[in-house]
Amino acid sequence: MSAADATDVVRNAGKITRRRFCLGLGAIVATFSLAPTIGRAQVVEGQPPISFAKTKRLEGWIAVAEDNSVTVYTGKAELGQGILTALAQIAAEEMDVGLEQIRMVSASTAHSPDEGYTFGSQSIEQSGSALRAAGAYARSLLVAAAADQLKADATTLTVEHGVVGASDGRRVTYGEIVRDSPALLKRDVSHVVRPKRADAHSIVGKSVPRIDLPDKVMGRGVFLQDMRLPRMVFGRVVRPPSPGATLEAIDERRVRAMPGVVAVVRISSFLGLVAEREEQAIAAANALRASARWTPSGVRLPDESRLPQALKSFASDDAVIKETGQRPAAGAVAQWVEATYSRPYLSHASIGPSCAVASFSDGRLTVWSHTQGVFPLRNDMAAALGLPQQNVDVIHVQAAGCYGHNGADDAAFDVALLARAVPGRPVKLQWMRQDEFAWSPIAPAMLMQAKAGLSADGKIIDWSYELWSNTHATRPGQHGGINLLGAWYLGQGHHVSPPLKIPQPFGNGDRNAVPLYDFPRQRIVHHLLTEMPLRTGSLRTLGGHGNIYAIECFMDEVALAAGADPVAFRLAHLPDPRGRAVLQAAADAAGWKPGASSDGRRGRGVAYARYKNISAYVAVVVDIEVDRASGKISLTRAVAAVDVGQVINPDGVLSQSEGGVVQGLSWALKERMRFDRQAVTSVDWSGYPIMTFDEVPAIEVVIVDRPGAPCLGAGEATVGPASAALANAVANAIGKRVRDLPLSPERIKELL
């Protein structure tokens, strides 16, 4: 499913309620967090923000115009998550200007800093840190210049809305300062200046209206799908009937003669066309598809009926990612508990199919895309097209996005190939629904096995965990391949990059595989599958979803074996005070009653995680009802407690947390990619259902606010715990457990 605005209509349906508790748990001082709010700022020592590594000039982050407006540059993309609003708040706060003075420029190889991808809930952590440091530095330079101009002590000056004032009433604006000193902000950012103290914030920490929503609400055509350029033509790409097939022949002459057709593009087994109007392009693509003759690759997809256990039969690169402690002494384990869990292949299922626009002229290519990484996409496209990188510009435009790697990058490369065939005319390419489901990367299926040894006093003293998964990381820009679908059919030897071995704690399929609980002995093994005909890639949380689901379900099963309450059992093994705080906050808000039994129909489940083991803390409680006759699960309530460190925009944290809960519930309840031995068969909404409006429960979110603490990111943290809490609620309701997702009525009925 998508996480963009269109999809959030489903994610954040009308029954959601909001409740926020700002718990007074004390401030934690972050790096560079103790600062005066006025006057000449102090340069401090410490590591500069990671995003400064590629953009070392202050003018690459901040610009001030003579009209006193401030342009803020970020390499992060707005995907419907509200990130530009939060980043604008950070910049406005540090520069002492109003939000209305901020102009955001994001994710463009022509204008923005190179911050890689927008992923991993790292936008506030990375770009926010960079803009906080850049804003503080820019303000210090502007105030120092004002002090010289006003012949005043900098520590006595005040700044409001970009106007620097002296105690005697004299004033000078930022705009006037840069007019008189145009090179003032043109310098490197090697100096890090102390930003404001958290208790001095007036914009950060407040809920402010999203800056991207008014145009969307008023239907002003801000999405890429709405884009129209002079003399624009329309493209379509014809895919083979199965992955890897070779194009043998087509009836080009007949298609070229069809109304409106401008060009037919065939490069080896890549096949597409351009027409004057979109409906003409669709008709011509259908004719081209009908006339095409393909030779199958001979590669067969796995037997879906044998999954997930069949994952063990694929070639793998195995690694022990953590092993600590000694095996318990003989007789120390009073009881062993074992279980195996799985999740299926999942789709982004973006409600708006992937889209791109490109223009090629005089050897230069400009592409407008809803990619999550403009620079990595540019680099892969330039390599595949044989163009210098400086001759390719990629500009992010909002569309129906996703949290992960869907077809956006592929559509961008498709349209680039078509645009080369019609120089001087912009080409727009819109994927069809079938393209989106069948050809965009999907999230890998996962198999997880857990085994725990309980001591006589009901504590876990031995923990073993193994997982099997393909790579979750095949975005453009990775070494050893060109990760663009169309490039693999050009006959030039391009191929997908080899599986990435991403170290802990970030991880690949093994993200969140290391438990957060205190177990004397742990052994965790990651089987990174190195073969798989299905094309896999990044989807929200990577392997974190599957691992959190398995670990948190298993914690419930072990608690049951120990005769312990699930919340109390987790607290007994959880040393992190912030983790304990969110778990207790969720339990309190949900009205958790230790030892409460089910009536066989209603159930309640809990789950806890810290995303990537270094980011946001989350606990979720889900209440459900099961119709024992049909096996249908009804969701009645979900409560989440989240600790994302310092909160920039509380409303944004609430929205992200709610959206993650809904997506996690939908994955657990319904979603599953289907395929036969030749191709994906889930190619429409009937074959890939998602949660509907009337199925969304009431959702409450408790924010454990920690002003002054490092920002941890909210986008992905609630997804895994939501799925696990739902599964635990079902087991609590019916007294039996479905360990393989999704929790379909058929599986529930089979158990009952």
N, C-alpha and C positions, 0 to 999 in steps of 0.2 A: 504493500500500500504506500501511497504517497504521503508525504508529510507537509505538503505545500498548502496554500490557502484553500484551493478547491477541495482537497481531501479533508481539510480541517472542518468543513461543513459537516462531514460524517463523523469525524473524530470527536469534535466538541459539540455534540448534539444538544438539543434543548434541555434534557433532563439533568445536565451537569450543574451542580451547585458548587459554590466556592466558599471556603472558609480558611482564614489565615491566622495562625497563632505565631506572633513573633516572640519566641521564647528568650528570656533574658539569660543567656548562657555565657555571657562575657565575650569581650572582643579578643581576637587573636591577632597579634601584630604581624603584618606581612612585610616583605622586603620593601624598603623605601616608604614606609607608611606613616612615619612620624614627621610631620612637616608643618610649618607655619602656613597660614592661609593668605597672608599678604606679605608684601615686601620682597626684598631680594632673596630668591631661593638659594638653598645651599646645594652644591654639587656633592654627591655622595659616592662612595665606592660600592661595588657590587656587580653582579652579572647583568649586562643589559638584556632587554627582552629578546627572545629568540628570533622574532621577526626582523630585528634590526640587522641580522646577519647578511641579508640580501639587499636591503634598502637602507643605506647608511647615511642618507642625507635627510635633514629635517624637512626640507621642502618636498620630499617624497611622501610626507605624512600630513603636513599642515601647511596651509596657505591662507594669508589674510589679504582681503581686497580693500580698496580705498573706501568702499561703501560700508566697511566694518563687518562684512560677512566673513565667515571662516569656512574654507573648504577642507574637508577631512577625507583623506584617502585611505582605503582599506582594501586588502586583497581578498577579504572574505565576501561571500555571496549571500544575498537575501534569498532564502529558500521558502519563505513563508514563516520562518521561525522568529521574526522580529529582531534580527541581529543588528540591522542598521540603526534601529531606534536605540538599543542599548549602547552601541558604540558611540552614537551621537551624544548620549547622556554623559558618557565618560569624558569625551573631548570637551563638551560644554562645561562640565564641572571643573576640569583642570584649568581651562582658559578663562573662566569667569565670563562666559558669554551666555546668551539665551539660546535655547534650543532652536528658536525661530531664526537665529543667525547662522546655524550650521547647514552646510550643503554637503551631502555625502556622495562620494564617488567610489564605487566599489568594483572589484573584480574585472579589470580590463588590462590586457597586456600593454596597451598604449598609455595608460595613465596611472594605474594603481601599483602599490608595492607587490612584490612576489611573495605571497604567503602560502604558496602551495595549494592545498585543498581546503575546502570548507568541510570538515569532517571531525568525528571523534569528540564532539562537544567541547571543542578547543577554541572556538572563536573569541569568547570573552577572555579566556586564559591567555591566548596568544596575541590577537589583534587588540584586545582590550588593554593588555599590559603595554603594548607598543604605543597605543594612542594616549594612555595615561602618562607615560614617560615623555612622549613627544609634546603633548599638551602642556605639561608642567614646564618643560624646557622652553617652549615657545613663549609661555607666559612670563617666565623669568627674564627672557631677553627683551620682551616688550616693556615690562615694568622697568627694567634697568635703563632702557632707552628713554622712557618717559621721565624717569628721575633726572637724567641728564638734561632733557629738554625743559623740564619744569624747574630745574635747579633745586631739587628737593631730595630729602633722604628717602631712599626706596622703601625702607621699613615703615614709613609713615603714610605711604600711598595706599589707596583702596582701588579695587576694580569691580565694576558692575556693568554687565552687558557690553564688555569690551571698551569701557570708558574708564580711563585711569584718572583718579581725582586726588588733588592735594588738599591739605587741611584748610588752606585759605580760599578754596573754591575753584581754583584753576583746574582745567580739565584738558585731556587730550585723548583722542580715540586711537584704538589699534590701527584703524584705517589711515589716520593722519600720520601715525608713526611710520608705517611701511611706505606711505607715499614719499615721506622725506628720506627714508632709509630703505630703499627697495631690496637691498641685499641682506637685510637684517636676519632673515630666517633661512638664508641660503648657506648652510654650513652642515657639518657632520653631526651625528647624534651620539657621538662617543661619550658625551657627558650625560650622566643620569642625575636628574634633579629630584629632590624629595617632592612627591605629590602631596596633596592635602591629607590631613587626618580624616578618618572616617566620620568623626563627630562634627566635622566642619562641612560635610556634604549637604547641599541643598537640592541637587538634581539627582545624583546617584542615590539609589535606595527608594526612590519614589516611583509610583506607577504613573507613567505618562502615556498619552495616546500614541499608537504606532504611527510612524511617519509614512509607512507604505500603504496603509489601509484606505484612506479617503478616496484615492483614485480607483481602487479596486471596488469599493462599495458603490461608487457612482458609475461604474462600468466605463471608465475612460480609456480602456484599451491599452493597459500597461504590460500585458503579457506578450511573450514572444509570438504566440499564435495569432495575436492581433496585429502584428507588425506589417506595415505596407510601405514600400519604397517605390519611387518613380520607375516605371518600365519593368516592374517585377514580374517574373514568370514563376512557374510552379513545377516542382519535381516530385518524382516517385521512384523508389528503388524496388526492383523485383528480386525477392530472395529465392534461394533454391528450395526444393521440397523437403530437404533434410540437411543438417549441418555437414559442410565439407564437400558437397556435391560439385561436380565440374560441369560447366555449361558447354554443350556440344554445338548447338545451332539455335538460331532464332529467325523469325520472318521479319527482318528489319524493314524491308521495303513497304510492306503493308502498314506497319505501325507508323512509319514516317509520313505516310499519305493520310493519316487520320486527322480530323479537324484540330487545329491549334498546335500540333506537335512541332516543336522547334528543334529538338535534337534527341537522338537515341544514343545513349552512351554505353558502349560495351568495352570493358578492359578485362581481357581474359574471362573470368567467371563473375566479374562485377557487372551488373546490368541495371540500367536506369534510364530515365528520360526526362525531358523538360517540355512543358506545354504552356501556352499563353494563359490558360485558366485552370483552376484546380480540378474541376470536374472533368476537363479534357485530359488532364494528367492521370486521373484515376481510371478513366475509360481506356486510355492507351496502355496503362500498366496492366490492366486486366487482359488486353489483347496480347501484349508482350508475354505475359505469364502463360497464356494458353498456347502460344506458339513455341515456347522454349523447350528444348530437350536437354535433360540433365543426366549425367552418370553418377549414381550414388557413390559415396566415398567408401562404402563397405563397412564403415564403423557403426556398430550397433549400440544403442543406448542401453543402460542397465535394465534388468527385469524389475519393474517397479513392484511386482508382487513379492519379490524376495528382499526388498528393502525393509528395515534398515540394516539387518544383519549382514547383507551382502557387502556393505561398506568394508567389512573386515577382509574381503577377498581382493581388494584393489591394492596395487603397489603403494607403498608408503615410506616416508622418511620419518623414523621414530626418534623421539627424544624424551628423556626424563627432564621435565622442566623444573621439578623441585623434589628433593628427597632430604628429609631431616629426621633426626631422632633414631632410636634403636627399636627393633621389634620388641614387643612386650615379652616379658619373661613367661615361661611355661605356666599356664594356669591363671595368668593375669586377666585374660579375656574371658568374661563370663558368658558372652553372647556375641555371635557374629550376625551381621545384617548385610544383605547384598541386594542390589537392584540394577536394572538396565533401563535406560530411558532413550528416547529418540525424538527428533523433530524432522519434518519433511523438508523438501525443497520449497522455498518461499519466493514469491514475486514482489517487486515493488508495487506493481499494479497501480501505477500513477493514473489518476482519473483523466488527466490530459496526456495523450500520447506524446512521445518525444518529438521535438521540432527544432529546426535551425534555419538560418538565413545566411547566405554567403554572396559575396561580390568579388569577382576576379577581374583585374584590369591592370595592364602594364606590368605584369609580373608580380603584382601585389594581391594578396588575398586577405579579405576581412570577413570574419565569421561572427555572427551573433548567436549565442548558444546559452542554454540553461545549465551548462556544465558546472560542476563544483570545483573545478581546477583549471582556470584559464591558461596558466603558464604550462602545466604539464600537457594539456591538450594541444596547445600551440606547438610544443616541442615534438610530440609524436606526429602531428599532422605534417609539419614541415619535413620531418624525416621521410615519411611515407610518400609525400608529394615531390620530394627532391627540391624543395625551396629553402632558401636561407631563412633562419628563424626571424630575422629582422624584417622579412617581407611578409610575415603572417601576423595578423592581429586577431585576437579573440576577445570579444566583449560579452560580458554576462548580461543577459536579459532575463527577467523573472518569467517563469512558466509554472506549470503544474510540476512541482519539484519532487524530491524524495530525499530521504536520509540514506545516502549511499550512492551506488554506481548503477544507474539505470541506462537507458538508451540515449541519453543526451549527447554524450561524446560521439557515439556511433553516428547519430543523425548529423552531427556537425561535419564529420568526415565525409559522409555520403553527399551532403550538399556541396562540399568543397569540390568533389570530383565532378559533380554536375555543373557547377559554376565555371569551371575551367573550359567546359564545352561551349559556353555562351558568354564570352568575355564582354564586360561592360553592362551586363544585365543582371541585376540581383535575382537570386533564386531562393525560393522558400520551399522547404521540404517538411512535410508533416507525415509522420509515421501513421499507419493504420492501427486500429486496436489489435489486430492479429500480430502485426509486427512487434508491438510493444510487449505482448505476452510471450511470443515464441522466440524472439531474438535478443531482447535485452538480457543482461546478466541476471542470474537468479542466485539466491542465497543457498549455500550448500546444505544438504541434509547432514545431520549429525547423529552419532551414536555415542552414548555415554554410559560407562559402567562404574559403579561405586560399591565399595565394600568398607564396612566399619566394624571395629571391635569395641564392645562395651565392657567397662569394668563392672565389678559387683555393685558399686555405688552409682551406676548409671551415667558414667562419663565416657566420652569417646577417647580411647587411648591409642587407636590405630586407624589410619585412614588411607585407603588406596583408591585412586581414581584414574580412569583411562578414557580418552575420547578419540573418535575417528571423524575426520572432516577434510574435505577439499579446502583449498585456499579460499579465503574471503577477500583477497586483495589482488585485483587485476585491473586497476585503473591505468589510464594513460600516464606515461612518464616514468614507468618502472624499467629497470635495466633488463636487457636480454630479450626484448621483444617489442612489438608494436601492438598495443592493446586497443585496437580499433577494428571492429568487425569487418568493415569493407576492405581494409588493407589485406586481410587474409585471402581475398578472392582476386587479387590483382595479378597473380602469377609471378610475384617478385620475391617469394620466399619469406614474406613477413609471417609472424606467428605470435601467439600469446607469450607473455613473459613467464619464466619459471616461477613456481610458488615461492612467495616471500617468507622468509623465516624472520618474523618480527619478534624481537626479544620481549620478554616480560618486563614490566607489567602490561604493556600495550597489547602484545600478543596478536595472533591471527585467529585460527580456530580455537586456540587455547586461551583467548582472552577470558578473564575471570574464572579460569580453571583452578587456580590456587585458592583454596578456601580462606576466608577471613577469620575463621574460628581458630581457637587455640587447641590444637591436637598435639600430643607429645610426639607422635610419629606421623609423617605424611609422605606419600609417594604419588606423584602426578605424572602421567605419561601422555604425550601428544603424538598421535599417529597422523601426520600430515599426508593426506592421500595425494599422490603425484600423477595419477591418471584418472580421467573422467571425461567422457564425451560431452556431457552437459556443460555448458559455459557458466561458470560460477563467478561471483564477485561480491562486492561489499553491499551489505544491507544493514540498516540501523543496529548497532552494537557488535557487528561481526559475530565471532563465536560467543560473545558475552551472553546473548539470549539463551542459547542452548545450555551453556554451562551453569548459568544462574538457575535456570529451570531445573536442571538435574540435581544440583547441589541442594537447592532449597526444598525440592520434593523429598530428597533423600533424608534431609534433616528432620522432616516431619515423620518419615517412616522410622527413623532411628529413635526419635522421641517416643513414638507409639510403642516401640519395642522396649523402651526403658520405662514406660508407664509415666512419662512426664508430659506436662503441658508444653505445646510447641513454642510459645513465647518464652516461658521460663527456661526451657531447654536451650534455646539459642542464647539467652542472656548468660546462662551458666558457662557457655563456651566462648563468649565474645568479650575480649579485653578492651577494645577501643571505646573510650567514653563517648565519642561522637556517634559511633554506631549504636551503642546502647541507648543513647538519647533519642535517635530517630525511631528505633524499634519500640521504645516505651511510648513515644509520642503517638505513633500510629495506633498502638494497642489502646491507649487511653482515649483517643479521639473516636475509635471504633466501638468503644465500650466492651473491650475484650473481657470475657469471663473465664478464668482458668478452669479447666475441667468440665466445661459445659458440653453436654452430649447432644447429638443430632436426633431428630425425630425420623430419620430415614429419608427425608425430603429436603430439608433446609440444611445448609452447611456454611461453614466459615473457614477461610484459610489465610495464612500469613506467610510472608516471605521478606527476606532482607538481602541487601547487596550494597557494596560500594563499587560503583562502576569503574572498571579497569583496576580496581583495588587502590587507586590513587585519586579518584575524582569524587563525584557527588555520592553522598550517603542517602539511601532510600529504604523505607519499609512500606509495604502495602498489605492491607487487609481487604479481602473480597468476600462478600456475602452472596450466596446463590440459592436457587431452588431447582430441583430436578423433578421433571415429570417422569415417574418410573415407568409409565406405560409407553411413552414415545422415546424416552432417553433425552429429551430436549432440556437444555440447561438455560435457565433464565437468570440474568445478572440483576441483582437488586441494589447493590451498593458497593462502592470501592472507596477506601480511605488510604491516602498516601501521605507519609511524612518525608520531607526532603530537607537535606542540608547541603546547599551548594556554596557554602562559604559566604562571602559578601554578596548580597543581592543587589544587582544593578537596577532592575525593573521588576518589582514583585509580580505585576500582572503578566509579564513575560514568562517568569518562572512558573506561575500557575498554569498558563497555557501550554507550555512545553511539558510540564508534568502530566497534565490532563491528557494531552495528545499521546504521550508515551504510554499511559495506562490503557487508553482505548486501543492503540495498536497492539500492545502486548496481549490484551484480552481477545482481540480479533484473531491474531496469530494462533493463540491457544484454542480458540473455539471453532474456527472455520477453515483457516487458510492452508492450502496444499497444492503445489504444482503437480500436475499429472502429465504423463508421457507414455508413449508406446516404445517399441524398439527402434523406431525411426526418428520421431520428432516429438516435441512438446504438444500436448493435446489440450491443455488449459489455455485457450486462445480467446476467451470472451468471459463476460461476467457470470454466465451460467456455469462455466467450467472452473471459475475461480471466485467464489463468493466471498465477500467481506462483510464485516459487521454493518448493520443497517441502523437508521435513526432510532427505531423503536426498541432496539436491543441494547442501546447504551445505558448503563446504570447511572444513578446519581453518583457523582464523584466529588469528594472533598479532599482538599490538599492543605496540609499543615506545613508551613515553612519555618524551619528552625534557622533563624537569621543570625549570622555571625559577622557584624560589621567589623571591617578591618582585616578579616581573614582573607586568604587568597581565594579568588573566584574559581569554582570547580566545574562549571558547565552543567546545564540542566537538560540538554536535548535528548539524551539517550538513556538516562539513568533509571527511569521507572519501567521500562519495557520488560526486562527480564523478570523482575519481582512481580509484576502484574500477572504474567503467564503462570509463574509458579504458585502464586497465591490462589489463582483460579483453580489450578489442578488440585491443590491441597484442600480447597473448599469442596470440590466434587468428592474427593476421597472421604472427607469428613461427613458429607451428606449421605453417601450410599454405603460406606464401610468397605469399599473396594477401590482399587486404584487403577486408572488408565495411565500407563507410563509413556505411551506413544502419542504424540500430538498429530493432528488436532483431536480435541475431545468431542468427537462427532456423536450425534445421537445413536448411530449404528454401533459405535464402540461401547457406549454406555448401556444400550439394550443388550448387547452381547454379554457384558459383565453381569447384568441383572438377571 
